[in-house]
């Protein structure tokens, strides 16, 4: 079974939502995600990995 892994950058935080931009492909639109689904310490400019239905902060 192959895992789908996606890489994002947090480009904005708007109340209970975060705006994510895929950084592993060109030309993707931003994605609006509920803040409850990302780690609580997330901040603008951070990079996230999405795998197995979970977001994880990467350095």
C-alpha positions in Angstrom: 0.0 0.0 0.0 1.4 3.4 -1.0 0.9 6.3 1.3 0.0 9.7 -0.1 2.1 12.4 1.4 1.5 16.1 0.8 3.6 19.1 1.8 2.1 22.4 2.7 3.1 25.9 3.9 0.9 27.9 6.3 0.2 31.1 4.4 -2.4 32.6 6.7 -4.4 32.1 9.9 -7.9 33.4 10.0 -9.6 32.7 13.3 -10.6 29.0 13.4 -9.1 28.3 10.0 -5.6 28.1 8.4 -4.8 28.7 4.7 -2.4 26.1 3.4 -0.5 26.2 0.1 0.9 23.0 -1.4 4.6 23.3 -1.9 5.3 19.9 -3.6 3.4 20.9 -6.8 3.2 24.0 -8.9 0.2 26.2 -9.2 -2.1 24.8 -6.5 -4.7 27.1 -4.9 -4.7 27.6 -1.2 -6.6 25.2 0.9 -8.8 26.2 3.9 -8.5 23.8 6.8 -10.1 23.9 10.3 -7.5 24.9 12.8 -8.5 22.0 15.0 -7.0 19.6 12.4 -3.5 21.1 12.5 -1.1 21.1 15.5 -2.0 23.8 18.0 1.3 25.6 17.8 1.1 26.2 14.1 2.1 29.6 12.8 2.4 31.4 9.5 5.4 30.3 7.5 5.6 26.8 9.0 5.8 23.8 6.8 3.4 20.8 7.3 3.4 17.3 6.2 0.0 15.6 5.6 0.0 11.8 5.7 -2.5 9.3 7.0 -5.1 12.0 7.6 -2.9 13.9 10.0 -0.9 17.1 9.7 2.6 17.3 11.3 5.0 20.2 11.6 8.3 19.7 9.8 11.5 21.7 10.3 
